[in-house]
Amino acid sequence: MELPFAESWKIKMVEPLRKSTRQEREQWIKEANYNLFQLKSDQVYIDCLTDSGTGAMSDRQWAAMMMGDESYAGSSSFFMLKDTITRITGFEYVIPTHQGRAAENVLFSHLVTPGAIVPGNSHFDTTKGHIESRKAFAVDCTVDEAKDTQLEVPFKGNVDPVKLEKVLAENADKVPFIIVTITNNTAGGQPVSMENLRQVRAIADKYGKRVIFDSARFVENAYFIRTREEGYGDKTIKEICKEMFSYADGMTMSSKKDGLVNMGGFIATRHEDWYEGAKRFCIPFEGYLTYGGMNGRDMAALAVGLDENTELDNIETRIRQVQYLAARLDEFGIPYQRPVGGHAIFVDADKVLDQIPKEEFPAQTLAIELYLEAGIRGCEIGYILADRDPVTRENRFGGLDLLRLCIARRVYTNNHMDVIAVALKNVFDRRHEITRGVKIVWETELMRHFTVKLERL
Ligand SMILES: *Cc1c(COP(=O)(O)O)cnc(C)c1O
């Protein structure tokens, strides 16, 4: 008999979880204005709000922290981090930042001017925010297949080369760079193929443009290339990462995802002019160049985390747990973005709560129902997250309306996955009794989903 798959690590330290009653949760969610970001963490049993900064560090990472060098300038922890990044990506210039959006802020301050057009594949919300707040435009060139959640194609995160070429043919002079998000978070944690990265590179070269990878989950992307794309099955994850980044000019990174740390980010590039340009904004916004918003010990932990996560054993354990949960949802017939992506399940809320009109935000309603059912906290990735159109100020109902259940790295067991699956099944079974959603009573202009106040209808 073939041995079953199991984790490539064992547990050395545990953190107690608090369970609650439905009655308590009804009170708490009301006090939180039906916004799950406003809940206190001890009001949550299993937290699937995000996989950002929620992972467990290894004993090697904690050990590295003790060796962190807190020198203001020239910290050895910075050079340890820089050398690791250069070894994995091939990028020579590195600027640490306090998280991914700070990397965007620093680099885009140099590159994005009013009226600019930045094409890409479903820009992440902070990325879009940093483009639109500079009076520039983010143009989504994701393949149409990503919109059909039930279609099983291996690389649903891809850039549509025809759409991208059209943007460049019409507006090349306004495009400062192309941005490719690996994996494509907003489209459901879907990977981008190596072939597609090559195509984007070729189009960029044709128009003399540069390419940035928004790389928060680049290791997950490499794992999918290894398991789904012809010719990569016997390559190491590090070899695949190196090839992926060979098609980019630079990267922004949220280290809170595939860096396996709780806080941090960086910019890396092969171009001295980008480095020189970004430097001018790093110092006032983040700090001196060899720490840029990070502690020495945190840079040391990140260096080890990057090294550790780009090993097959670790990344396979991570992806296989997400696939385990997906298989349980299949048993119950619950529709989610297929095939499951790297870091989360994206439940297709429009299909589950099909009686709730778009104007009443089905995915947010499903998130509330799942919390009431079992104290599980998910996140709406849908019409609320999409913000309003910057010109018309109308809600944007054009995209998908998903409930994202993120899986933290190395935190929960498959027993927790079973609880999530059954709780969702219970809500799914009574979906026809849920006929009204929520309405917005207070919101901000940009990135409203963090602070929006809602009322239950
Ligand atoms: C998380 C994330 C960011 C922003 O990073 P933070 O560390 O949260 O600031 C940018 N892009 C993608 C794809 C992300 O997932």
The ligand as an SDF file (V2000), in Angstrom:
LIG
                    3D

 15 15  0  0  0  0  0  0  0  0999 V2000
   -0.5410   40.9150    0.0770 C   0  0  0  0  0  0  0  0  0  0  0  0
   -0.2960   41.3410   -1.2950 C   0  0  0  0  0  0  0  0  0  0  0  0
    0.2000   42.6100   -1.5810 C   0  0  0  0  0  0  0  0  0  0  0  0
    0.4350   43.6690   -0.5150 C   0  0  0  0  0  0  0  0  0  0  0  0
    1.3130   43.2350    0.4470 O   0  0  0  0  0  0  0  0  0  0  0  0
    1.1910   43.6590    2.0090 P   0  0  0  0  0  0  0  0  0  0  0  0
    2.3550   42.9780    2.6220 O   0  0  0  0  0  0  0  0  0  0  0  0
   -0.1230   43.1850    2.4960 O   0  0  0  0  0  0  0  0  0  0  0  0
    1.3100   45.1370    2.0590 O   0  0  0  0  0  0  0  0  0  0  0  0
    0.4370   42.9260   -2.8940 C   0  0  0  0  0  0  0  0  0  0  0  0
    0.1790   42.0510   -3.8720 N   0  0  0  0  0  0  0  0  0  0  0  0
   -0.3060   40.8290   -3.6400 C   0  0  0  0  0  0  0  0  0  0  0  0
   -0.5510   39.8880   -4.7570 C   0  0  0  0  0  0  0  0  0  0  0  0
   -0.5650   40.4280   -2.3520 C   0  0  0  0  0  0  0  0  0  0  0  0
   -1.0800   39.2220   -2.1180 O   0  0  0  0  0  0  0  0  0  0  0  0
  1  2  1  0
  2  3  1  0
  2 14  2  0
  3  4  1  0
  3 10  2  0
  4  5  1  0
  5  6  1  0
  6  7  2  0
  6  8  1  0
  6  9  1  0
 10 11  1  0
 11 12  2  0
 12 13  1  0
 12 14  1  0
 14 15  1  0
M  END
$$$$
